[in-house]
Amino acid sequence: MAVTESIQSFSGFVAAFGDKYSADGGHKLARSASGKLHAVFADTQGGHYKIVRAYSDNGLGFTTAIVTENKTGAIGAYMYFPSLAVSGEDVYVVYSEAERNVSRGMLSIIKYTGNGVNQQHRQFFTENTEDFFYTDIVLDKDGYIYIVATFISNAQKIRVFRSNAPRDITAFTEEICTSNAWPAAYPKLSVDPANNVYLTYELHSTWVVNSPKQIAVHKRIKVANSGVWSPAAMLAQSFRAQHPDAVFHNGKLYLVYSEQVNNINENCVLHYLVYDKDDLSVLDDKIVLSEKKIYSPRLSFSGDTPLIQYVGSADGSVYQVKMTAGDASGSVWSAPQILSDASNAVYVHNVADVVADTPDVLWYNTSDEKVYFANKIDIPDLVPPANGSVIINGGEALTKNPALQLTLFATDAGSGLAEMNISETSAFSAIWQPYATSLEYTLIEQTPNQEKTIYVWYKDHAGNISATISASIELTDAGGSGGAVKINSDTPYTNTRNVTLTFSNNHALAYDMRVSDDATAKWVSVNTTLAWTLPSGDGTKMISVEYRNQAGNVTWNGAGDSIELDTTAPAGSLEINEGETATDNAVFKLKLTASADTVSMNINETDAWSIWQNYSIQTSYALLDTATGNKTVYVWLKDRAGNISATISAGIILEDTAGNTVPDLAAPAANVPVGKKIYAYPNPAQPRKEDITIAYSADKDSAVNIYLYNILGEKIWSASGYARVGAKNEVIWNGRDAYGSEAGNGVYILLLTDERKKILARGRLTILDD
């Protein structure tokens, strides 16, 4: 913006600058806690010396008042080099007085309390040799007052004074800072939150014009209620290093100064240094800019943005107040703004802590002999957008779809985000587009099975461009690989529809998976195991699996599996000794027929399983009970799926060795129990499909009881009946307990008792329902 309209002129205060007091100590600026600005000037019209204070609540509407003056006009009486500091709303003004005719110099201080309402005055130091010039004043956080001044006599030494009590101007103690014999000038004080005080100034090899100069920096380390000034940390001597200004900010000490390295004819460079606050070692030293002449640079901070105001001249004849702004690192600086309209500015001063991005600056113009004030100056935005990021498809690594969903983000504390540039190479694309937080971007280069990288740059309204941000994704035509499913740990057969699926090698980016068979397909969370019900009907059952990522636009297939569902029990027949009805040999020849998928058989002479053995059409069986009489052989068949047939039996009469046949009864018909027996068929049973028949017999006609227990000894079901010898005695059970609930899969005990609950026979029943 043009700064003319924001300049406030203080006219009539200063008639002319002299040789010394018109320098840095000639006018100062400070801000109180409430935001009120205070400025001081030296006015020297016609030998009438005045110290003038100006103050303002709004930055432009200043009120002026005379701090003190010498109205005698006596030759040799002077007041000059005022400096200014504030603490809360209290204002402190220090200035130099001199009586040249008696070679006496004095330092005086005035304190305004209540924002300038009440005034206290104290002449706290007198030197009967020469006077003081170039003053500065600060207060530490405890309220102790520090004053520095250059003393003309004795090679223009630096002298430092500290108040004996906080905010008290009645008594000061001089502290020894340096014993350097070189002349010193332009001292500047700064203080940190720990009450350490920093002092910087010029050191001249001689007081001859254009003699070599260098910059000295001291630190006063607070020790209890006293302190020790460290030896000076010196910047390397050059032809001319001048006009230092130091500001403590965010834990570091910052310094600016102007330098001509070799001779008066070369350009000046503007230095920006960062010091370690503990040992005053230089952490960083950058040259901000170069001009023909650079004088009195002054440093301030707006947040973390450093600002430097200075008097600069491009040609050595026109001198203007200018300002440059840097980024937080001090690496990038703006082109200087011109703040003054007139062409003969000298010596600027500012407030180090900028409020609301409106820096304040004070300077003197030799053309019209006025002091000028300006604020509300635009701070250039030099900081590029930060914290940039780009995320592709929510962070996935693979995609089949060349249309990418981009999530974009950046921040800009200066002029704000304006545009972004998206490219598939590390160079800008031809199009800058408005900044947005999300965008669909279709790849230009769509060769599959390659990694695609998206590059993004963010630009703010000032034109600053962020660092390169990038993210990558693989464009694939297969969509990825991985994942496998096994049914019942890869067994080939099952006799029940209820199976367990086991998944392995799941893809790392898989979000969910779709499990499918011939009848069902459903998306489920990625798991390692899953219960599954196969479609009804015997035959080969296929299970497949495919995976999907979180974005939903990438799928890939895993390896499937198959299993044979067989729910039909095998059937068969049994023949003993080729159909004989009697034999005197206790070893029988058995002939079996069975379904084609039968793999094992169980042979016993009681109605209970014994040992399973491989199925064979022809086999022999040796009786365990070799007493003569009716003999029954029981057989069960099992197929490869584990289905067990109903009980198959056949009978024969065993004669004695003499060939006599002494049967108890005629040979029983098939499936008619002989003696005290109880058994069930089919066994194993599936009561959900068909009822269970329980057959029983006794050795005499009698009333009986039938009981069913589980393996824990809990009664499940009971019934009453009448057993007739040689008859087929049966009772039907529907597979439900006494309360109507289905009995679960497992082994159960059958008991046959007489009326007095005496056990006559035992049997077993296995339930294997699907």
Helices and strands as residue ranges (DSSP letters): G 4-6, E 7-11, G 24-26, E 27-31, E 37-45, E 48-56, E 63-70, E 77-87, E 90-99, G 100-102, E 104-113, E 118-127, E 132-139, E 145-151, H 153-156, E 157-163, E 172-175, E 184-191, E 197-204, E 213-223, E 226-229, E 233-234, E 240-249, E 252-260, E 268-275, E 282-291, E 293-302, E 305-313, E 320-325, E 337-338, E 345-350, E 361-365, E 370-374, E 386-392, G 393-395, E 398-399, E 403-411, E 417-423, E 433-434, E 438-442, E 450-460, E 469-475, E 484-487, G 488-490, E 493-494, E 498-504, E 512-516, E 521-525, E 529-533, E 539-548, E 555-557, E 561-565, E 572-576, G 577-579, E 582-583, E 587-594, E 598-604, E 612-614, E 618-622, E 629-639, E 648-654, E 677-681, E 692-697, E 702-710, E 715-723, E 729-733, E 746-753, E 759-767
